[in-house]
Amino acid sequence: MSENTIKGKVKDALGKMKEAAGDTTDNDKLKAEGQADQVEGKAQESAGHVEDAVDTAKDSVTSDRK
């Protein structure tokens, strides 16, 4: 699992917590920040999955040549 996958999952989770805090305290700005953090986290996690797929493909090609 790539570093981006992990960081993205963390950012998404923190965004969910921030959104919930904003919802609980009726703070629309905090809620919106949490939602934005979730979008960023999901994008970063997706980038990490792409990195993982590329690494797997490289490993497959490399092992096929042996």
mmCIF file of the N, C-alpha and C atoms, coordinates in Angstrom:
data_MODEL
# 
_entry.id   MODEL 
# 
loop_
_atom_site.group_PDB 
_atom_site.id 
_atom_site.type_symbol 
_atom_site.label_atom_id 
_atom_site.label_alt_id 
_atom_site.label_comp_id 
_atom_site.label_asym_id 
_atom_site.label_entity_id 
_atom_site.label_seq_id 
_atom_site.pdbx_PDB_ins_code 
_atom_site.Cartn_x 
_atom_site.Cartn_y 
_atom_site.Cartn_z 
_atom_site.occupancy 
_atom_site.B_iso_or_equiv 
_atom_site.pdbx_formal_charge 
_atom_site.auth_seq_id 
_atom_site.auth_comp_id 
_atom_site.auth_asym_id 
_atom_site.auth_atom_id 
_atom_site.pdbx_PDB_model_num 
ATOM 1   N N  . MET A 1 1  ? 0.855   -1.176  0.000   1.00 0.00 ? 1  MET A N  1 
ATOM 2   C CA . MET A 1 1  ? 0.000   0.000   0.000   1.00 0.00 ? 1  MET A CA 1 
ATOM 3   C C  . MET A 1 1  ? 0.899   1.236   0.000   1.00 0.00 ? 1  MET A C  1 
ATOM 4   N N  . SER A 1 2  ? 0.632   2.135   -0.929  1.00 0.00 ? 2  SER A N  1 
ATOM 5   C CA . SER A 1 2  ? 1.487   3.311   -1.067  1.00 0.00 ? 2  SER A CA 1 
ATOM 6   C C  . SER A 1 2  ? 1.215   4.338   0.032   1.00 0.00 ? 2  SER A C  1 
ATOM 7   N N  . GLU A 1 3  ? 2.155   5.239   0.171   1.00 0.00 ? 3  GLU A N  1 
ATOM 8   C CA . GLU A 1 3  ? 2.033   6.311   1.158   1.00 0.00 ? 3  GLU A CA 1 
ATOM 9   C C  . GLU A 1 3  ? 0.817   7.187   0.851   1.00 0.00 ? 3  GLU A C  1 
ATOM 10  N N  . ASN A 1 4  ? 0.566   7.448   -0.432  1.00 0.00 ? 4  ASN A N  1 
ATOM 11  C CA . ASN A 1 4  ? -0.590  8.270   -0.807  1.00 0.00 ? 4  ASN A CA 1 
ATOM 12  C C  . ASN A 1 4  ? -1.909  7.598   -0.439  1.00 0.00 ? 4  ASN A C  1 
ATOM 13  N N  . THR A 1 5  ? -1.975  6.292   -0.556  1.00 0.00 ? 5  THR A N  1 
ATOM 14  C CA . THR A 1 5  ? -3.190  5.572   -0.181  1.00 0.00 ? 5  THR A CA 1 
ATOM 15  C C  . THR A 1 5  ? -3.472  5.771   1.302   1.00 0.00 ? 5  THR A C  1 
ATOM 16  N N  . ILE A 1 6  ? -2.455  5.611   2.110   1.00 0.00 ? 6  ILE A N  1 
ATOM 17  C CA . ILE A 1 6  ? -2.611  5.751   3.559   1.00 0.00 ? 6  ILE A CA 1 
ATOM 18  C C  . ILE A 1 6  ? -2.956  7.188   3.932   1.00 0.00 ? 6  ILE A C  1 
ATOM 19  N N  . LYS A 1 7  ? -2.199  8.143   3.398   1.00 0.00 ? 7  LYS A N  1 
ATOM 20  C CA . LYS A 1 7  ? -2.461  9.551   3.716   1.00 0.00 ? 7  LYS A CA 1 
ATOM 21  C C  . LYS A 1 7  ? -3.857  9.971   3.258   1.00 0.00 ? 7  LYS A C  1 
ATOM 22  N N  . GLY A 1 8  ? -4.290  9.462   2.124   1.00 0.00 ? 8  GLY A N  1 
ATOM 23  C CA . GLY A 1 8  ? -5.624  9.780   1.631   1.00 0.00 ? 8  GLY A CA 1 
ATOM 24  C C  . GLY A 1 8  ? -6.715  9.251   2.543   1.00 0.00 ? 8  GLY A C  1 
ATOM 25  N N  . LYS A 1 9  ? -6.540  8.026   3.028   1.00 0.00 ? 9  LYS A N  1 
ATOM 26  C CA . LYS A 1 9  ? -7.515  7.445   3.956   1.00 0.00 ? 9  LYS A CA 1 
ATOM 27  C C  . LYS A 1 9  ? -7.591  8.267   5.242   1.00 0.00 ? 9  LYS A C  1 
ATOM 28  N N  . VAL A 1 10 ? -6.431  8.701   5.731   1.00 0.00 ? 10 VAL A N  1 
ATOM 29  C CA . VAL A 1 10 ? -6.391  9.500   6.959   1.00 0.00 ? 10 VAL A CA 1 
ATOM 30  C C  . VAL A 1 10 ? -7.085  10.842  6.734   1.00 0.00 ? 10 VAL A C  1 
ATOM 31  N N  . LYS A 1 11 ? -6.782  11.502  5.622   1.00 0.00 ? 11 LYS A N  1 
ATOM 32  C CA . LYS A 1 11 ? -7.383  12.807  5.328   1.00 0.00 ? 11 LYS A CA 1 
ATOM 33  C C  . LYS A 1 11 ? -8.902  12.675  5.186   1.00 0.00 ? 11 LYS A C  1 
ATOM 34  N N  . ASP A 1 12 ? -9.357  11.607  4.555   1.00 0.00 ? 12 ASP A N  1 
ATOM 35  C CA . ASP A 1 12 ? -10.792 11.359  4.411   1.00 0.00 ? 12 ASP A CA 1 
ATOM 36  C C  . ASP A 1 12 ? -11.444 11.186  5.786   1.00 0.00 ? 12 ASP A C  1 
ATOM 37  N N  . ALA A 1 13 ? -10.819 10.385  6.640   1.00 0.00 ? 13 ALA A N  1 
ATOM 38  C CA . ALA A 1 13 ? -11.370 10.147  7.977   1.00 0.00 ? 13 ALA A CA 1 
ATOM 39  C C  . ALA A 1 13 ? -11.405 11.434  8.803   1.00 0.00 ? 13 ALA A C  1 
ATOM 40  N N  . LEU A 1 14 ? -10.331 12.215  8.732   1.00 0.00 ? 14 LEU A N  1 
ATOM 41  C CA . LEU A 1 14 ? -10.306 13.481  9.465   1.00 0.00 ? 14 LEU A CA 1 
ATOM 42  C C  . LEU A 1 14 ? -11.361 14.440  8.919   1.00 0.00 ? 14 LEU A C  1 
ATOM 43  N N  . GLY A 1 15 ? -11.564 14.413  7.616   1.00 0.00 ? 15 GLY A N  1 
ATOM 44  C CA . GLY A 1 15 ? -12.598 15.240  7.008   1.00 0.00 ? 15 GLY A CA 1 
ATOM 45  C C  . GLY A 1 15 ? -13.989 14.864  7.495   1.00 0.00 ? 15 GLY A C  1 
ATOM 46  N N  . LYS A 1 16 ? -14.230 13.566  7.646   1.00 0.00 ? 16 LYS A N  1 
ATOM 47  C CA . LYS A 1 16 ? -15.521 13.105  8.165   1.00 0.00 ? 16 LYS A CA 1 
ATOM 48  C C  . LYS A 1 16 ? -15.731 13.596  9.591   1.00 0.00 ? 16 LYS A C  1 
ATOM 49  N N  . MET A 1 17 ? -14.666 13.549  10.387  1.00 0.00 ? 17 MET A N  1 
ATOM 50  C CA . MET A 1 17 ? -14.764 14.029  11.768  1.00 0.00 ? 17 MET A CA 1 
ATOM 51  C C  . MET A 1 17 ? -15.012 15.535  11.797  1.00 0.00 ? 17 MET A C  1 
ATOM 52  N N  . LYS A 1 18 ? -14.311 16.271  10.929  1.00 0.00 ? 18 LYS A N  1 
ATOM 53  C CA . LYS A 1 18 ? -14.474 17.721  10.873  1.00 0.00 ? 18 LYS A CA 1 
ATOM 54  C C  . LYS A 1 18 ? -15.896 18.075  10.421  1.00 0.00 ? 18 LYS A C  1 
ATOM 55  N N  . GLU A 1 19 ? -16.393 17.348  9.441   1.00 0.00 ? 19 GLU A N  1 
ATOM 56  C CA . GLU A 1 19 ? -17.760 17.593  8.970   1.00 0.00 ? 19 GLU A CA 1 
ATOM 57  C C  . GLU A 1 19 ? -18.769 17.332  10.085  1.00 0.00 ? 19 GLU A C  1 
ATOM 58  N N  . ALA A 1 20 ? -18.580 16.242  10.813  1.00 0.00 ? 20 ALA A N  1 
ATOM 59  C CA . ALA A 1 20 ? -19.485 15.916  11.915  1.00 0.00 ? 20 ALA A CA 1 
ATOM 60  C C  . ALA A 1 20 ? -19.429 16.981  13.002  1.00 0.00 ? 20 ALA A C  1 
ATOM 61  N N  . ALA A 1 21 ? -18.223 17.470  13.299  1.00 0.00 ? 21 ALA A N  1 
ATOM 62  C CA . ALA A 1 21 ? -18.090 18.527  14.303  1.00 0.00 ? 21 ALA A CA 1 
ATOM 63  C C  . ALA A 1 21 ? -18.806 19.790  13.841  1.00 0.00 ? 21 ALA A C  1 
ATOM 64  N N  . GLY A 1 22 ? -18.664 20.127  12.575  1.00 0.00 ? 22 GLY A N  1 
ATOM 65  C CA . GLY A 1 22 ? -19.348 21.296  12.037  1.00 0.00 ? 22 GLY A CA 1 
ATOM 66  C C  . GLY A 1 22 ? -20.854 21.132  12.060  1.00 0.00 ? 22 GLY A C  1 
ATOM 67  N N  . ASP A 1 23 ? -21.317 19.923  11.785  1.00 0.00 ? 23 ASP A N  1 
ATOM 68  C CA . ASP A 1 23 ? -22.750 19.637  11.813  1.00 0.00 ? 23 ASP A CA 1 
ATOM 69  C C  . ASP A 1 23 ? -23.285 19.747  13.238  1.00 0.00 ? 23 ASP A C  1 
ATOM 70  N N  . THR A 1 24 ? -22.536 19.196  14.186  1.00 0.00 ? 24 THR A N  1 
ATOM 71  C CA . THR A 1 24 ? -22.950 19.210  15.585  1.00 0.00 ? 24 THR A CA 1 
ATOM 72  C C  . THR A 1 24 ? -23.002 20.623  16.154  1.00 0.00 ? 24 THR A C  1 
ATOM 73  N N  . THR A 1 25 ? -22.022 21.434  15.782  1.00 0.00 ? 25 THR A N  1 
ATOM 74  C CA . THR A 1 25 ? -21.934 22.797  16.324  1.00 0.00 ? 25 THR A CA 1 
ATOM 75  C C  . THR A 1 25 ? -22.629 23.827  15.439  1.00 0.00 ? 25 THR A C  1 
ATOM 76  N N  . ASP A 1 26 ? -23.277 23.366  14.383  1.00 0.00 ? 26 ASP A N  1 
ATOM 77  C CA . ASP A 1 26 ? -23.969 24.264  13.445  1.00 0.00 ? 26 ASP A CA 1 
ATOM 78  C C  . ASP A 1 26 ? -23.009 25.251  12.794  1.00 0.00 ? 26 ASP A C  1 
ATOM 79  N N  . ASN A 1 27 ? -21.795 24.774  12.509  1.00 0.00 ? 27 ASN A N  1 
ATOM 80  C CA . ASN A 1 27 ? -20.754 25.604  11.900  1.00 0.00 ? 27 ASN A CA 1 
ATOM 81  C C  . ASN A 1 27 ? -20.618 25.185  10.432  1.00 0.00 ? 27 ASN A C  1 
ATOM 82  N N  . ASP A 1 28 ? -21.249 25.954  9.554   1.00 0.00 ? 28 ASP A N  1 
ATOM 83  C CA . ASP A 1 28 ? -21.258 25.602  8.131   1.00 0.00 ? 28 ASP A CA 1 
ATOM 84  C C  . ASP A 1 28 ? -19.867 25.622  7.510   1.00 0.00 ? 28 ASP A C  1 
ATOM 85  N N  . LYS A 1 29 ? -19.018 26.550  7.954   1.00 0.00 ? 29 LYS A N  1 
ATOM 86  C CA . LYS A 1 29 ? -17.659 26.641  7.409   1.00 0.00 ? 29 LYS A CA 1 
ATOM 87  C C  . LYS A 1 29 ? -16.862 25.378  7.746   1.00 0.00 ? 29 LYS A C  1 
ATOM 88  N N  . LEU A 1 30 ? -16.935 24.938  8.991   1.00 0.00 ? 30 LEU A N  1 
ATOM 89  C CA . LEU A 1 30 ? -16.219 23.737  9.419   1.00 0.00 ? 30 LEU A CA 1 
ATOM 90  C C  . LEU A 1 30 ? -16.751 22.509  8.679   1.00 0.00 ? 30 LEU A C  1 
ATOM 91  N N  . LYS A 1 31 ? -18.058 22.459  8.511   1.00 0.00 ? 31 LYS A N  1 
ATOM 92  C CA . LYS A 1 31 ? -18.672 21.344  7.793   1.00 0.00 ? 31 LYS A CA 1 
ATOM 93  C C  . LYS A 1 31 ? -18.171 21.304  6.345   1.00 0.00 ? 31 LYS A C  1 
ATOM 94  N N  . ALA A 1 32 ? -18.126 22.465  5.690   1.00 0.00 ? 32 ALA A N  1 
ATOM 95  C CA . ALA A 1 32 ? -17.650 22.537  4.303   1.00 0.00 ? 32 ALA A CA 1 
ATOM 96  C C  . ALA A 1 32 ? -16.172 22.166  4.204   1.00 0.00 ? 32 ALA A C  1 
ATOM 97  N N  . GLU A 1 33 ? -15.374 22.596  5.175   1.00 0.00 ? 33 GLU A N  1 
ATOM 98  C CA . GLU A 1 33 ? -13.951 22.230  5.187   1.00 0.00 ? 33 GLU A CA 1 
ATOM 99  C C  . GLU A 1 33 ? -13.801 20.716  5.303   1.00 0.00 ? 33 GLU A C  1 
ATOM 100 N N  . GLY A 1 34 ? -14.617 20.109  6.142   1.00 0.00 ? 34 GLY A N  1 
ATOM 101 C CA . GLY A 1 34 ? -14.579 18.657  6.297   1.00 0.00 ? 34 GLY A CA 1 
ATOM 102 C C  . GLY A 1 34 ? -14.931 17.939  5.011   1.00 0.00 ? 34 GLY A C  1 
ATOM 103 N N  . GLN A 1 35 ? -15.935 18.451  4.313   1.00 0.00 ? 35 GLN A N  1 
ATOM 104 C CA . GLN A 1 35 ? -16.325 17.846  3.042   1.00 0.00 ? 35 GLN A CA 1 
ATOM 105 C C  . GLN A 1 35 ? -15.210 17.998  2.008   1.00 0.00 ? 35 GLN A C  1 
ATOM 106 N N  . ALA A 1 36 ? -14.574 19.164  1.990   1.00 0.00 ? 36 ALA A N  1 
ATOM 107 C CA . ALA A 1 36 ? -13.459 19.390  1.057   1.00 0.00 ? 36 ALA A CA 1 
ATOM 108 C C  . ALA A 1 36 ? -12.293 18.459  1.377   1.00 0.00 ? 36 ALA A C  1 
ATOM 109 N N  . ASP A 1 37 ? -12.007 18.281  2.665   1.00 0.00 ? 37 ASP A N  1 
ATOM 110 C CA . ASP A 1 37 ? -10.933 17.369  3.069   1.00 0.00 ? 37 ASP A CA 1 
ATOM 111 C C  . ASP A 1 37 ? -11.231 15.940  2.613   1.00 0.00 ? 37 ASP A C  1 
ATOM 112 N N  . GLN A 1 38 ? -12.494 15.553  2.675   1.00 0.00 ? 38 GLN A N  1 
ATOM 113 C CA . GLN A 1 38 ? -12.868 14.211  2.233   1.00 0.00 ? 38 GLN A CA 1 
ATOM 114 C C  . GLN A 1 38 ? -12.622 14.037  0.738   1.00 0.00 ? 38 GLN A C  1 
ATOM 115 N N  . VAL A 1 39 ? -12.964 15.050  -0.041  1.00 0.00 ? 39 VAL A N  1 
ATOM 116 C CA . VAL A 1 39 ? -12.736 14.981  -1.489  1.00 0.00 ? 39 VAL A CA 1 
ATOM 117 C C  . VAL A 1 39 ? -11.242 14.868  -1.776  1.00 0.00 ? 39 VAL A C  1 
ATOM 118 N N  . GLU A 1 40 ? -10.447 15.699  -1.094  1.00 0.00 ? 40 GLU A N  1 
ATOM 119 C CA . GLU A 1 40 ? -8.991  15.645  -1.276  1.00 0.00 ? 40 GLU A CA 1 
ATOM 120 C C  . GLU A 1 40 ? -8.450  14.282  -0.871  1.00 0.00 ? 40 GLU A C  1 
ATOM 121 N N  . GLY A 1 41 ? -8.940  13.768  0.254   1.00 0.00 ? 41 GLY A N  1 
ATOM 122 C CA . GLY A 1 41 ? -8.479  12.473  0.734   1.00 0.00 ? 41 GLY A CA 1 
ATOM 123 C C  . GLY A 1 41 ? -8.800  11.350  -0.229  1.00 0.00 ? 41 GLY A C  1 
ATOM 124 N N  . LYS A 1 42 ? -10.010 11.373  -0.773  1.00 0.00 ? 42 LYS A N  1 
ATOM 125 C CA . LYS A 1 42 ? -10.397 10.329  -1.730  1.00 0.00 ? 42 LYS A CA 1 
ATOM 126 C C  . LYS A 1 42 ? -9.562  10.418  -3.004  1.00 0.00 ? 42 LYS A C  1 
ATOM 127 N N  . ALA A 1 43 ? -9.271  11.643  -3.443  1.00 0.00 ? 43 ALA A N  1 
ATOM 128 C CA . ALA A 1 43 ? -8.434  11.815  -4.638  1.00 0.00 ? 43 ALA A CA 1 
ATOM 129 C C  . ALA A 1 43 ? -7.021  11.298  -4.387  1.00 0.00 ? 43 ALA A C  1 
ATOM 130 N N  . GLN A 1 44 ? -6.475  11.621  -3.213  1.00 0.00 ? 44 GLN A N  1 
ATOM 131 C CA . GLN A 1 44 ? -5.129  11.168  -2.883  1.00 0.00 ? 44 GLN A CA 1 
ATOM 132 C C  . GLN A 1 44 ? -5.098  9.647   -2.752  1.00 0.00 ? 44 GLN A C  1 
ATOM 133 N N  . GLU A 1 45 ? -6.140  9.087   -2.152  1.00 0.00 ? 45 GLU A N  1 
ATOM 134 C CA . GLU A 1 45 ? -6.217  7.629   -2.018  1.00 0.00 ? 45 GLU A CA 1 
ATOM 135 C C  . GLU A 1 45 ? -6.282  6.970   -3.401  1.00 0.00 ? 45 GLU A C  1 
ATOM 136 N N  . SER A 1 46 ? -7.055  7.556   -4.306  1.00 0.00 ? 46 SER A N  1 
ATOM 137 C CA . SER A 1 46 ? -7.148  7.024   -5.670  1.00 0.00 ? 46 SER A CA 1 
ATOM 138 C C  . SER A 1 46 ? -5.799  7.076   -6.373  1.00 0.00 ? 46 SER A C  1 
ATOM 139 N N  . ALA A 1 47 ? -5.083  8.169   -6.186  1.00 0.00 ? 47 ALA A N  1 
ATOM 140 C CA . ALA A 1 47 ? -3.740  8.282   -6.771  1.00 0.00 ? 47 ALA A CA 1 
ATOM 141 C C  . ALA A 1 47 ? -2.836  7.186   -6.215  1.00 0.00 ? 47 ALA A C  1 
ATOM 142 N N  . GLY A 1 48 ? -2.981  6.904   -4.936  1.00 0.00 ? 48 GLY A N  1 
ATOM 143 C CA . GLY A 1 48 ? -2.203  5.835   -4.323  1.00 0.00 ? 48 GLY A CA 1 
ATOM 144 C C  . GLY A 1 48 ? -2.529  4.476   -4.914  1.00 0.00 ? 48 GLY A C  1 
ATOM 145 N N  . HIS A 1 49 ? -3.807  4.247   -5.211  1.00 0.00 ? 49 HIS A N  1 
ATOM 146 C CA . HIS A 1 49 ? -4.200  2.977   -5.832  1.00 0.00 ? 49 HIS A CA 1 
ATOM 147 C C  . HIS A 1 49 ? -3.587  2.845   -7.229  1.00 0.00 ? 49 HIS A C  1 
ATOM 148 N N  . VAL A 1 50 ? -3.525  3.956   -7.949  1.00 0.00 ? 50 VAL A N  1 
ATOM 149 C CA . VAL A 1 50 ? -2.893  3.933   -9.274  1.00 0.00 ? 50 VAL A CA 1 
ATOM 150 C C  . VAL A 1 50 ? -1.410  3.595   -9.130  1.00 0.00 ? 50 VAL A C  1 
ATOM 151 N N  . GLU A 1 51 ? -0.747  4.223   -8.158  1.00 0.00 ? 51 GLU A N  1 
ATOM 152 C CA . GLU A 1 51 ? 0.671   3.920   -7.911  1.00 0.00 ? 51 GLU A CA 1 
ATOM 153 C C  . GLU A 1 51 ? 0.849   2.436   -7.611  1.00 0.00 ? 51 GLU A C  1 
ATOM 154 N N  . ASP A 1 52 ? -0.038  1.894   -6.772  1.00 0.00 ? 52 ASP A N  1 
ATOM 155 C CA . ASP A 1 52 ? 0.039   0.473   -6.423  1.00 0.00 ? 52 ASP A CA 1 
ATOM 156 C C  . ASP A 1 52 ? -0.125  -0.404  -7.663  1.00 0.00 ? 52 ASP A C  1 
ATOM 157 N N  . ALA A 1 53 ? -1.071  -0.041  -8.530  1.00 0.00 ? 53 ALA A N  1 
ATOM 158 C CA . ALA A 1 53 ? -1.308  -0.825  -9.747  1.00 0.00 ? 53 ALA A CA 1 
ATOM 159 C C  . ALA A 1 53 ? -0.098  -0.775  -10.675 1.00 0.00 ? 53 ALA A C  1 
ATOM 160 N N  . VAL A 1 54 ? 0.512   0.390   -10.793 1.00 0.00 ? 54 VAL A N  1 
ATOM 161 C CA . VAL A 1 54 ? 1.706   0.528   -11.636 1.00 0.00 ? 54 VAL A CA 1 
ATOM 162 C C  . VAL A 1 54 ? 2.842   -0.317  -11.070 1.00 0.00 ? 54 VAL A C  1 
ATOM 163 N N  . ASP A 1 55 ? 3.031   -0.262  -9.758  1.00 0.00 ? 55 ASP A N  1 
ATOM 164 C CA . ASP A 1 55 ? 4.084   -1.068  -9.130  1.00 0.00 ? 55 ASP A CA 1 
ATOM 165 C C  . ASP A 1 55 ? 3.842   -2.557  -9.350  1.00 0.00 ? 55 ASP A C  1 
ATOM 166 N N  . THR A 1 56 ? 2.597   -2.987  -9.224  1.00 0.00 ? 56 THR A N  1 
ATOM 167 C CA . THR A 1 56 ? 2.259   -4.392  -9.442  1.00 0.00 ? 56 THR A CA 1 
ATOM 168 C C  . THR A 1 56 ? 2.536   -4.792  -10.887 1.00 0.00 ? 56 THR A C  1 
ATOM 169 N N  . ALA A 1 57 ? 2.163   -3.924  -11.819 1.00 0.00 ? 57 ALA A N  1 
ATOM 170 C CA . ALA A 1 57 ? 2.412   -4.212  -13.238 1.00 0.00 ? 57 ALA A CA 1 
ATOM 171 C C  . ALA A 1 57 ? 3.907   -4.285  -13.520 1.00 0.00 ? 57 ALA A C  1 
ATOM 172 N N  . LYS A 1 58 ? 4.680   -3.353  -12.943 1.00 0.00 ? 58 LYS A N  1 
ATOM 173 C CA . LYS A 1 58 ? 6.134   -3.385  -13.139 1.00 0.00 ? 58 LYS A CA 1 
ATOM 174 C C  . LYS A 1 58 ? 6.722   -4.670  -12.586 1.00 0.00 ? 58 LYS A C  1 
ATOM 175 N N  . ASP A 1 59 ? 6.272   -5.068  -11.406 1.00 0.00 ? 59 ASP A N  1 
ATOM 176 C CA . ASP A 1 59 ? 6.770   -6.303  -10.801 1.00 0.00 ? 59 ASP A CA 1 
ATOM 177 C C  . ASP A 1 59 ? 6.426   -7.510  -11.668 1.00 0.00 ? 59 ASP A C  1 
ATOM 178 N N  . SER A 1 60 ? 5.232   -7.501  -12.240 1.00 0.00 ? 60 SER A N  1 
ATOM 179 C CA . SER A 1 60 ? 4.801   -8.604  -13.092 1.00 0.00 ? 60 SER A CA 1 
ATOM 180 C C  . SER A 1 60 ? 5.662   -8.693  -14.350 1.00 0.00 ? 60 SER A C  1 
ATOM 181 N N  . VAL A 1 61 ? 5.921   -7.554  -14.962 1.00 0.00 ? 61 VAL A N  1 
ATOM 182 C CA . VAL A 1 61 ? 6.751   -7.530  -16.171 1.00 0.00 ? 61 VAL A CA 1 
ATOM 183 C C  . VAL A 1 61 ? 8.172   -7.966  -15.842 1.00 0.00 ? 61 VAL A C  1 
ATOM 184 N N  . THR A 1 62 ? 8.689   -7.479  -14.735 1.00 0.00 ? 62 THR A N  1 
ATOM 185 C CA . THR A 1 62 ? 10.051  -7.817  -14.325 1.00 0.00 ? 62 THR A CA 1 
ATOM 186 C C  . THR A 1 62 ? 10.179  -9.312  -14.040 1.00 0.00 ? 62 THR A C  1 
ATOM 187 N N  . SER A 1 63 ? 9.192   -9.888  -13.341 1.00 0.00 ? 63 SER A N  1 
ATOM 188 C CA . SER A 1 63 ? 9.276   -11.311 -13.012 1.00 0.00 ? 63 SER A CA 1 
ATOM 189 C C  . SER A 1 63 ? 9.072   -12.182 -14.249 1.00 0.00 ? 63 SER A C  1 
ATOM 190 N N  . ASP A 1 64 ? 8.323   -11.699 -15.236 1.00 0.00 ? 64 ASP A N  1 
ATOM 191 C CA . ASP A 1 64 ? 8.132   -12.463 -16.478 1.00 0.00 ? 64 ASP A CA 1 
ATOM 192 C C  . ASP A 1 64 ? 9.422   -12.549 -17.286 1.00 0.00 ? 64 ASP A C  1 
ATOM 193 N N  . ARG A 1 65 ? 10.294  -11.584 -17.123 1.00 0.00 ? 65 ARG A N  1 
ATOM 194 C CA . ARG A 1 65 ? 11.554  -11.557 -17.876 1.00 0.00 ? 65 ARG A CA 1 
ATOM 195 C C  . ARG A 1 65 ? 12.609  -12.478 -17.278 1.00 0.00 ? 65 ARG A C  1 
ATOM 196 N N  . LYS A 1 66 ? 12.399  -12.940 -16.079 1.00 0.00 ? 66 LYS A N  1 
ATOM 197 C CA . LYS A 1 66 ? 13.400  -13.786 -15.410 1.00 0.00 ? 66 LYS A CA 1 
ATOM 198 C C  . LYS A 1 66 ? 13.331  -15.202 -15.893 1.00 0.00 ? 66 LYS A C  1 
# 
